[in-house]
């Protein structure tokens, strides 16, 4: 069988992940169902990795640092 490289559409993948983090965004399941299988698998892998990293004790120092940041310019 010839090798056929199938690459994810990273623009679509990261756009989807960004929309999951946007409280004003809707229809995530519908959007996910309309994606190619490789993109769904990539989203799943990246979300699992993000979840693991955020739950890691190693992330605690980063969380504390970020919680002290002036993100909105209000402080």
Buried (B, 14 or more C-beta within 10 A) or exposed (E): EEEEEEEBBEEBBBEBBEBEEEEEEEEEEEBBEEBEEEBBEBBEEBEEEEEEEEEEEEEEEEEEEEEEEEEEEEE
